[in-house]
């Protein structure tokens, strides 16, 4: 897969998303009559959200076949990353959101799920909605961009593309974005792409970590903290770039392979062997 594969990737991603949006604008009543109102459960909405993932998976299959696609999905098993990044993923992101909600005044809002366990289906749905995008964004686009640009510039480019891809969501009623302002949201996505980049590279291109990161920023259990959470993500992105400046601005320091290299696969196998050995009853 060459860098120019970005062209068909973007063509499929934007063509599917904007094409479905155009159909909705032209035949809104007919589409709603068939598929229901636009929401996270609408099949056409889900298909549009899946467009980066569809493009990424299709192109991996096209270039590498089914065997290559199997290797691609093994990036879902890459979980090793510096502990500070796992702390940020599990604790840091919620802390940013709740701090933003405190500034916004929504932190004291009533929890929208009653009884509380009704949040579980919403969380399950969120796990299989936005994170699927990462098969395309971080699965294919980021490694290809990092062949030509440093991680920092790759993050800015990908974040900008990611933001523009969301334009239809702001124009169609029934989506969460339809109630937000595009400008701050766009800057927030760029900042999130910048934050995720050193974590993505430190985990050797883990799709698992990228998907979990994506889930955390759209976790339905969190309060709506717009726009303060965006401001905090931008501030965090600046700090992350400063702390990782040596790698962020050096060409070749990021993951550039779409399929995990033999070295990455070997490291994962050795790590799994150590875990199994440590858990053995003889130890």
Secondary structure, DSSP 8 states (H G I E B T S, - for coil): --TTHHHHHHHHHHHHHHHHHHHHHHSHHHHHHHH-SSSTT-HHHHHHHTHHHHHHHHHHHHHHHHHHHHHHHGGGG-----HHHHHIIIIIHHHHHHHHHHHHT-TTS--S-SSGGGHHHHHHHHHTTGGGGGGTIIIIIHHHHTTTS-HHHHHHHHHHHHHHHTHHHHHSTTSGGGGS-HHHHHHHHHHHHHHHHHHHHHTTS-HHHHHHHHHHHT-TTS---TTHHHHHHHHHHHHHHHHTHHHHTSTT-S---SS--HHHHHHHHHHHHHHHHHTSTT-
